[in-house]
Amino acid sequence: MIELVSLEDFISHRKTSLELGKGLIVFVGHNGAGKSSVIDAITFAFFGKHTRGRNSNLVRYGASRANITVELDVRGKRFRISRSLSTLGRQHLAELYELRDGKFIRISSGATNVSPMVEKLLGVSFDELILAGIIRQGELEAIINLSAAEARERIDRLVGFETFEYAYKLLNEVSKKLKSYWTTILGYEPSNATVNKLKQDALILKSQSEKELKEIKNLEKKYTVLVDELKKAEEELEKMKEKQTKLLELKQLEKLLKTMIEQRLYELRNRVHELSTRLRERRKILNNITEALKISEKFKGSDETLRKLQEELENIRQRIEKSIRQLGELQGLVRCISELKPVDGKCPLCGSPLPSNLKEFPLANKYKEEFQILRSLVTGLKEKEERIKKELSIAQQRALQYIRSQEFLSRIGISRDELIKEISGIEKELQELRIKNEIYQKSIQPLDPNSILKLKSYFDKGIVQLADKIMKYRNELKGFSHSDLVRAEEKVKKLRKDIENLKARVEALKRLSEEHQKTADNYRKLAERMEKVVKALSKIEEIREKVLAKHSRVLTSLRRLVLREISKRASEYLKAFDLPVFGIEILDEPRIGGLEIRIISEDGIRDIQTLSGGERIAVALAIRLGIAHVISRGKLDFIILDEPTTHLDYDRRRALLRVISNAFRKGIGPLRQVIIITHDEEILEEADIDKIFKFKLTSEGTKVELISK
């Protein structure tokens, strides 16, 4: 029995909590108000399944996740199931709790663990709950309005007899697959003829295996001959490989010799360059020495001439300086005398009388004459000074050249004769190096070790030894070429290939012989198994027709037993409805090709068409409850009727609720809880209902209100 349903952001429900409990409970509200969402919440909480497609459809628009909690009473024990899922439909939470000592204790978690435990607690699966515990709109009265064949098909589907038809078809598929399997293995359809053919083929394969064994012996003899030939060819190949190795080594030695000669040539060129540079330098130094010696000889004694000129220049400069001073003094005297005037016709200095026509003192003329003479002397001395300066400059340059040449000769540290001797030695060495370079060039273009041996005095010991070794290798390998090795390799390769092919042929024949022998044995075994398969296929076909066929005796008997049980349970429920109709009998009648529903009343057996509207609803409900009891094996103590009044007229709608409420008060089998979902509020007026929940869709989602009766 469902005690509590709590929804958060589930479909249209933002936050809804329904405390249900025992009795007759009605969900009422307009279509789309969120009533049927409670069914999906219950099945999702129980099994993680629902009828709305993807899980993401269960999350209210705009919410990040949905939470569902359902509490139920199972045989006196209280359990709580909680699940949570995201907008992507992923389950974030799945937990099962049991109430122990006033506290809910978690006993399982995880979607894969919780669902099986809930199924075990309820005693029904998701599919069984949908069939037995939830009656969808339009299904209630449909069971008595169907034709006989349709009614049988509907009950077969509800109670699971359709699995017989499925098994009937499945066994047919199994039979076909078995036949196909054996046909694929052997190429023949399983039959007695196939069995005989397998036995015959086994004898043929055995004979073929014996022929293959004889051929193997002949091939093994040929194999021995080829192995001997291969051994000789491989020995010859080894000799060729040794020569090839020496040939490769010869090429390496030749390469090495060429490298060594090139290295010597490089060294020779460097040495020639070095000596040529030194020769140029030494010749330049020799020229400089010769020039320095000439200068030394030419300007020898220039320092004495320089000294004398310097002394003469100094003397002239002193005379010029003295004369310039005297010129100054005379010029002063002339100026002073010129400024003198006669005083009373007498000289102002000595007082002697002066002529009246005297224009200038006689002493002034004397001094002026001396001044002119002295100035001419200064001019002559300055001219001589300039001449001596020029001579002195030339003497200084010559003295400097002499000093530098002496310093150069002193600094060079070698005499002219020694330098001439050194230059001669360099020229001789250069001549020898050029001859050697020419010999090296001829020995390498092309490489000629023989010429090296002839002119070995010009070569290093290492080069001569290497040239000698190369000549020995050339003599040893005379007449050998790489093509000889290629031919030897091809011969060995061909023999090996022939041996491998022969060996592969022998192995293939061995495998083929073994396979033929094995296949022959398998055919014999398969023939034995085939006989069993043929018998099994016959047995399968017998089971299909005698047990699983729609009109087989077994299925007919089972259907009668189930119909008898449904009739019994439906009659028990019907008695609780307090009607003059107190018995139901459902029979499988071949004459009408389906089910016949008989109503037992005080007046005897009545046709269902003679019942009133209320009586028809009661009968339909009783049959549906009886079917639910059989499907759930009496384990379900609740049932949900989703819009059971759809397509019913006003009287029948009111009669349905009245019948259920009256029957519930008297007790209707194991049922402790009946939940009715309806949009029809009028039918609630005269019914005795324990709880009414009114559903209303608002801008904030579904709102639910408990209405007291």
ZAMARGU-4260 file (C-alpha; in steps of 0.2 Angstrom, whole numbers, plus 5000, padded with zeros to 4 digits):
<rodrens>
0) 5000/5000/5000 | 5007/5017/4995 | 5008/5029/5010 | 5016/5044/5003 | 5021/5052/4987
5) 5032/5067/4987 | 5037/5076/4971 | 5049/5090/4968 | 5051/5098/4950 | 5043/5082/4943
10) 5034/5086/4926 | 5022/5100/4931 | 5024/5098/4950 | 5035/5111/4958 | 5033/5104/4976
15) 5019/5092/4980 | 5017/5080/4995 | 5002/5067/4995 | 4999/5057/5011 | 4988/5043/5005
20) 4985/5029/5017 | 4972/5016/5017 | 4955/5017/5009 | 4947/5025/4993 | 4957/5040/4987
25) 4952/5051/4973 | 4963/5063/4962 | 4952/5076/4954 | 4956/5090/4942 | 4955/5096/4924
30) 4965/5087/4911 | 4983/5092/4911 | 4983/5097/4929 | 4996/5084/4934 | 4985/5069/4941
35) 4992/5055/4930 | 5010/5062/4933 | 5008/5054/4950 | 5007/5036/4942 | 5023/5040/4932
40) 5031/5046/4949 | 5026/5029/4957 | 5032/5018/4943 | 5049/5028/4942 | 5052/5027/4960
45) 5048/5008/4961 | 5057/5003/4945 | 5066/5018/4937 | 5054/5016/4922 | 5039/5026/4916
50) 5028/5029/4901 | 5033/5046/4895 | 5048/5042/4884 | 5064/5049/4889 | 5069/5052/4907
55) 5072/5070/4903 | 5054/5072/4900 | 5051/5070/4919 | 5061/5085/4924 | 5050/5101/4926
60) 5054/5114/4913 | 5067/5127/4920 | 5073/5115/4934 | 5090/5107/4936 | 5084/5090/4943
65) 5069/5081/4949 | 5066/5072/4966 | 5054/5058/4969 | 5050/5050/4986 | 5038/5036/4989
70) 5034/5027/5005 | 5024/5011/5005 | 5018/4998/5018 | 5023/4980/5013 | 5015/4967/5024
75) 5017/4978/5039 | 5034/4985/5036 | 5037/5003/5030 | 5049/5007/5016 | 5055/5023/5008
80) 5061/5024/4990 | 5070/5040/4984 | 5076/5044/4967 | 5084/5060/4958 | 5087/5063/4940
85) 5095/5078/4930 | 5088/5087/4915 | 5099/5075/4904 | 5089/5061/4911 | 5103/5054/4922
90) 5099/5046/4939 | 5110/5055/4952 | 5101/5046/4967 | 5092/5029/4970 | 5090/5023/4988
95) 5079/5011/4997 | 5076/5013/5016 | 5067/5003/5029 | 5059/5010/5045 | 5067/5002/5060
100) 5065/5008/5078 | 5057/5024/5072 | 5071/5028/5059 | 5073/5025/5041 | 5089/5015/5038
105) 5096/5014/5020 | 5097/4995/5014 | 5101/4998/4996 | 5108/5011/4984 | 5111/5013/4965
110) 5098/5011/4952 | 5104/4994/4947 | 5102/4988/4965 | 5086/4997/4971 | 5074/4991/4957
115) 5077/4972/4959 | 5074/4974/4978 | 5058/4984/4975 | 5052/4971/4963 | 5056/4958/4976
120) 5046/4967/4989 | 5031/4970/4978 | 5031/4953/4971 | 5028/4961/4953 | 5038/4968/4939
125) 5036/4985/4930 | 5026/4976/4916 | 5015/4966/4929 | 5011/4982/4939 | 5006/4991/4923
130) 4994/4976/4918 | 4988/4972/4936 | 4989/4987/4947 | 4985/5002/4935 | 4969/5002/4924
135) 4971/5015/4911 | 4956/5025/4904 | 4944/5016/4893 | 4950/4999/4899 | 4938/4996/4912
140) 4922/4992/4903 | 4931/4987/4887 | 4933/4969/4893 | 4914/4966/4892 | 4911/4976/4876
145) 4924/4966/4866 | 4919/4952/4854 | 4922/4934/4860 | 4939/4932/4850 | 4945/4950/4856
150) 4940/4946/4874 | 4951/4930/4873 | 4965/4939/4865 | 4964/4953/4878 | 4964/4941/4893
155) 4978/4931/4885 | 4988/4946/4884 | 4984/4952/4902 | 4988/4935/4910 | 5003/4932/4899
160) 4996/4918/4888 | 5003/4928/4873 | 5020/4921/4879 | 5014/4904/4873 | 5011/4911/4855
165) 5028/4920/4857 | 5036/4903/4862 | 5027/4895/4848 | 5035/4907/4836 | 5051/4906/4845
170) 5052/4888/4844 | 5049/4889/4826 | 5063/4901/4824 | 5074/4890/4835 | 5070/4875/4824
175) 5074/4885/4808 | 5090/4891/4816 | 5095/4874/4821 | 5092/4868/4803 | 5101/4883/4796
180) 5116/4880/4808 | 5118/4862/4803 | 5115/4867/4785 | 5129/4880/4787 | 5141/4867/4795
185) 5138/4853/4782 | 5130/4861/4767 | 5114/4850/4769 | 5098/4852/4779 | 5097/4840/4794
190) 5087/4825/4788 | 5089/4806/4788 | 5096/4808/4770 | 5109/4819/4777 | 5114/4807/4790
195) 5117/4793/4776 | 5127/4806/4766 | 5138/4810/4781 | 5142/4792/4783 | 5146/4790/4765
200) 5157/4805/4765 | 5167/4799/4780 | 5172/4783/4770 | 5177/4794/4755 | 5188/4806/4766
205) 5197/4791/4774 | 5202/4784/4757 | 5208/4801/4752 | 5218/4803/4768 | 5227/4786/4764
210) 5232/4792/4747 | 5239/4808/4754 | 5250/4799/4766 | 5258/4789/4751 | 5262/4805/4742
215) 5270/4812/4758 | 5283/4798/4758 | 5288/4801/4740 | 5290/4820/4744 | 5301/4816/4759
220) 5313/4806/4748 | 5314/4821/4736 | 5317/4833/4751 | 5333/4823/4756 | 5341/4825/4739
225) 5337/4844/4739 | 5344/4846/4756 | 5361/4839/4751 | 5361/4850/4735 | 5358/4865/4746
230) 5372/4861/4758 | 5385/4861/4744 | 5378/4877/4737 | 5378/4885/4754 | 5397/4880/4756
235) 5401/4888/4739 | 5391/4903/4744 | 5401/4905/4760 | 5417/4906/4749 | 5409/4919/4738
240) 5404/4929/4753 | 5421/4928/4760 | 5428/4935/4743 | 5413/4948/4743 | 5419/4953/4761
245) 5437/4955/4754 | 5430/4965/4739 | 5421/4976/4751 | 5436/4977/4762 | 5447/4981/4746
250) 5435/4996/4742 | 5437/5002/4760 | 5456/5000/4759 | 5456/5010/4742 | 5445/5023/4750
255) 5457/5024/4765 | 5472/5025/4753 | 5464/5039/4743 | 5459/5048/4759 | 5477/5047/4766
260) 5485/5053/4749 | 5472/5067/4749 | 5477/5071/4767 | 5495/5071/4762 | 5491/5082/4747
265) 5481/5094/4758 | 5496/5094/4770 | 5508/5097/4755 | 5497/5112/4749 | 5497/5119/4766
270) 5516/5117/4767 | 5519/5125/4750 | 5507/5139/4755 | 5516/5141/4771 | 5534/5141/4763
275) 5528/5152/4749 | 5522/5165/4762 | 5538/5163/4771 | 5548/5165/4755 | 5539/5181/4751
280) 5541/5188/4769 | 5560/5183/4769 | 5562/5192/4752 | 5554/5207/4758 | 5565/5207/4773
285) 5580/5205/4762 | 5575/5220/4751 | 5572/5230/4767 | 5589/5225/4774 | 5598/5230/4757
290) 5589/5247/4757 | 5593/5250/4776 | 5612/5246/4772 | 5612/5258/4758 | 5604/5272/4769
295) 5616/5268/4783 | 5631/5270/4771 | 5624/5285/4762 | 5620/5295/4778 | 5634/5290/4788
300) 5640/5305/4798 | 5624/5314/4797 | 5623/5316/4815 | 5639/5327/4816 | 5632/5338/4802
305) 5616/5340/4812 | 5626/5345/4827 | 5636/5358/4818 | 5621/5365/4810 | 5611/5366/4826
310) 5626/5375/4834 | 5627/5387/4820 | 5609/5391/4821 | 5610/5394/4839 | 5624/5406/4837
315) 5614/5416/4823 | 5599/5416/4834 | 5609/5424/4848 | 5617/5437/4836 | 5599/5441/4830
320) 5593/5443/4847 | 5607/5455/4852 | 5605/5465/4836 | 5587/5467/4839 | 5590/5474/4857
325) 5603/5486/4850 | 5590/5491/4837 | 5578/5495/4851 | 5590/5505/4860 | 5596/5516/4845
330) 5578/5518/4840 | 5575/5525/4858 | 5589/5537/4857 | 5584/5543/4840 | 5566/5547/4846
335) 5573/5556/4862 | 5586/5567/4851 | 5572/5571/4839 | 5561/5578/4853 | 5576/5590/4860
340) 5574/5609/4856 | 5588/5622/4857 | 5587/5633/4873 | 5592/5651/4869 | 5602/5645/4854
345) 5611/5632/4865 | 5611/5613/4867 | 5600/5608/4881 | 5611/5594/4886 | 5629/5602/4885
350) 5625/5620/4884 | 5636/5623/4868 | 5630/5636/4856 | 5620/5629/4841 | 5618/5637/4823
355) 5602/5646/4820 | 5598/5637/4805 | 5600/5620/4813 | 5586/5608/4809 | 5592/5592/4818
360) 5605/5588/4830 | 5621/5580/4822 | 5620/5566/4835 | 5603/5561/4828 | 5610/5558/4811
365) 5624/5547/4818 | 5612/5536/4827 | 5601/5535/4812 | 5615/5529/4802 | 5620/5516/4815
370) 5602/5510/4816 | 5601/5507/4797 | 5617/5497/4797 | 5612/5487/4812 | 5595/5483/4804
375) 5603/5477/4788 | 5614/5466/4798 | 5598/5458/4807 | 5590/5455/4790 | 5605/5446/4783
380) 5606/5436/4799 | 5588/5431/4798 | 5590/5425/4780 | 5605/5415/4785 | 5594/5408/4799
385) 5581/5402/4787 | 5594/5394/4775 | 5602/5385/4790 | 5584/5379/4796 | 5581/5371/4779
390) 5598/5363/4779 | 5595/5357/4797 | 5578/5350/4792 | 5586/5340/4778 | 5600/5334/4790
395) 5587/5329/4803 | 5578/5318/4790 | 5594/5310/4785 | 5599/5307/4803 | 5581/5300/4806
400) 5583/5288/4791 | 5600/5283/4797 | 5594/5280/4815 | 5579/5270/4808 | 5589/5259/4797
405) 5601/5256/4811 | 5587/5251/4823 | 5579/5240/4809 | 5596/5231/4806 | 5598/5229/4825
410) 5580/5223/4827 | 5579/5210/4813 | 5592/5199/4821 | 5599/5191/4805 | 5612/5196/4793
415) 5610/5198/4775 | 5620/5183/4771 | 5610/5172/4783 | 5594/5178/4775 | 5600/5174/4758
420) 5605/5157/4763 | 5588/5154/4772 | 5579/5160/4756 | 5589/5147/4746 | 5584/5133/4757
425) 5565/5138/4756 | 5566/5138/4737 | 5574/5121/4737 | 5561/5114/4749 | 5547/5121/4738
430) 5554/5113/4723 | 5554/5096/4731 | 5537/5098/4738 | 5530/5103/4720 | 5538/5087/4713
435) 5531/5077/4727 | 5514/5085/4725 | 5514/5080/4706 | 5518/5062/4710 | 5504/5061/4723
440) 5492/5069/4711 | 5496/5056/4697 | 5495/5041/4710 | 5477/5046/4715 | 5469/5050/4698
445) 5465/5036/4696 | 5471/5027/4711 | 5487/5017/4706 | 5494/5008/4721 | 5507/5000/4709
450) 5515/5017/4705 | 5515/5021/4724 | 5526/5005/4726 | 5537/5010/4712 | 5540/5028/4719
455) 5539/5023/4737 | 5553/5034/4742 | 5541/5049/4740 | 5527/5041/4751 | 5525/5038/4769
460) 5528/5021/4776 | 5509/5019/4781 | 5504/5023/4763 | 5517/5011/4755 | 5511/4997/4767
465) 5492/5001/4762 | 5496/5001/4744 | 5505/4984/4746 | 5490/4976/4755 | 5478/4983/4741
470) 5489/4975/4727 | 5489/4958/4736 | 5469/4959/4738 | 5468/4963/4720 | 5478/4948/4715
475) 5468/4937/4726 | 5451/4943/4719 | 5457/4943/4701 | 5442/4936/4691 | 5429/4938/4705
480) 5414/4949/4703 | 5399/4953/4712 | 5388/4944/4699 | 5397/4928/4705 | 5390/4930/4722
485) 5373/4935/4715 | 5372/4919/4705 | 5377/4909/4720 | 5364/4917/4731 | 5351/4915/4718
490) 5355/4896/4717 | 5354/4894/4736 | 5338/4905/4737 | 5330/4894/4723 | 5335/4878/4732
495) 5328/4885/4749 | 5312/4890/4740 | 5311/4873/4732 | 5314/4865/4749 | 5302/4876/4758
500) 5288/4873/4745 | 5291/4855/4746 | 5291/4856/4765 | 5275/4866/4764 | 5268/4854/4752
505) 5272/4840/4764 | 5265/4850/4779 | 5249/4854/4769 | 5247/4836/4764 | 5249/4831/4782
510) 5237/4844/4788 | 5225/4839/4774 | 5227/4820/4778 | 5224/4824/4796 | 5210/4835/4792
515) 5202/4822/4781 | 5204/4809/4794 | 5197/4821/4807 | 5183/4827/4796 | 5179/4808/4793
520) 5178/4806/4811 | 5168/4821/4814 | 5156/4816/4800 | 5154/4800/4809 | 5151/4809/4825
525) 5140/4822/4816 | 5130/4808/4809 | 5126/4802/4826 | 5122/4819/4832 | 5112/4823/4817
530) 5101/4808/4821 | 5098/4815/4838 | 5095/4833/4830 | 5083/4826/4818 | 5074/4817/4833
535) 5075/4834/4843 | 5068/4844/4829 | 5054/4832/4827 | 5051/4833/4846 | 5051/4852/4845
540) 5038/4852/4832 | 5028/4840/4842 | 5029/4852/4857 | 5024/4867/4846 | 5009/4859/4840
545) 5003/4849/4855 | 5008/4862/4869 | 5010/4880/4862 | 4998/4881/4847 | 4984/4892/4850
550) 4971/4878/4850 | 4983/4865/4858 | 4976/4854/4872 | 4989/4861/4885 | 4985/4879/4882
555) 4967/4876/4881 | 4968/4868/4898 | 4978/4882/4906 | 4967/4895/4899 | 4952/4886/4907
560) 4961/4885/4924 | 4965/4904/4923 | 4948/4908/4917 | 4941/4898/4932 | 4952/4907/4944
565) 4948/4924/4937 | 4929/4919/4937 | 4931/4914/4956 | 4940/4930/4961 | 4928/4941/4951
570) 4913/4932/4959 | 4921/4936/4976 | 4923/4954/4972 | 4906/4955/4964 | 4898/4949/4981
575) 4905/4964/4989 | 4896/4975/4977 | 4879/4971/4985 | 4870/4968/4969 | 4857/4955/4963
580) 4871/4949/4952 | 4882/4938/4963 | 4892/4927/4951 | 4903/4927/4935 | 4908/4913/4924
585) 4920/4916/4910 | 4921/4901/4897 | 4932/4898/4882 | 4919/4892/4869 | 4926/4885/4853
590) 4909/4886/4845 | 4910/4905/4846 | 4928/4907/4843 | 4932/4915/4860 | 4926/4919/4877
595) 4909/4919/4884 | 4905/4929/4900 | 4890/4922/4909 | 4882/4931/4924 | 4874/4921/4938
600) 4860/4929/4947 | 4845/4924/4958 | 4835/4921/4942 | 4849/4910/4934 | 4861/4913/4921
605) 4859/4930/4912 | 4866/4937/4896 | 4878/4952/4900 | 4867/4963/4888 | 4853/4962/4900
610) 4862/4970/4914 | 4859/4988/4919 | 4872/5001/4917 | 4878/5000/4936 | 4878/4981/4935
615) 4889/4981/4919 | 4901/4993/4928 | 4901/4981/4943 | 4904/4966/4932 | 4918/4974/4922
620) 4926/4980/4938 | 4925/4963/4946 | 4933/4955/4931 | 4947/4968/4930 | 4950/4965/4949
625) 4950/4946/4946 | 4963/4948/4932 | 4974/4959/4943 | 4973/4946/4957 | 4979/4932/4946
630) 4993/4943/4938 | 5000/4949/4954 | 4997/4932/4962 | 4987/4941/4976 | 5002/4951/4981
635) 4996/4968/4976 | 4986/4977/4990 | 4983/4993/4979 | 4975/4997/4962 | 4975/5013/4952
640) 4961/5017/4941 | 4966/5031/4928 | 4951/5040/4921 | 4939/5025/4923 | 4924/5035/4919
645) 4930/5040/4901 | 4916/5035/4888 | 4903/5032/4902 | 4887/5041/4904 | 4882/5050/4919
650) 4873/5036/4928 | 4887/5024/4925 | 4900/5036/4931 | 4891/5038/4947 | 4887/5020/4949
655) 4906/5015/4947 | 4911/5026/4962 | 4896/5020/4972 | 4900/5002/4969 | 4918/5004/4973
660) 4915/5014/4989 | 4902/5001/4995 | 4912/4986/4991 | 4928/4994/4999 | 4919/4996/5015
665) 4914/4978/5015 | 4931/4972/5011 | 4937/4967/4993 | 4950/4954/4995 | 4968/4959/4998
670) 4965/4977/4992 | 4969/4990/5005 | 4970/5005/4994 | 4960/5010/4978 | 4966/5026/4969
675) 4954/5034/4956 | 4960/5048/4945 | 4946/5058/4937 | 4942/5075/4930 | 4923/5072/4934
680) 4919/5080/4951 | 4900/5076/4949 | 4903/5058/4953 | 4910/5062/4970 | 4894/5069/4977
685) 4886/5052/4984 | 4902/5042/4986 | 4909/5037/5002 | 4928/5043/4999 | 4942/5043/5012
690) 4952/5057/5004 | 4950/5068/4989 | 4965/5078/4982 | 4961/5092/4970 | 4974/5096/4957
695) 4975/5113/4949 | 4988/5119/4936 | 4994/5136/4940 | 5008/5148/4933 | 5019/5140/4946
700) 5015/5122/4942 | 5003/5110/4949 | 4995/5114/4966 | 4986/5100/4976 | 4973/5103/4989
705) 4966/5090/5001 | 4947/5091/5002 | 4939/5084/5018 | 4922/5075/5015
</rodrens>
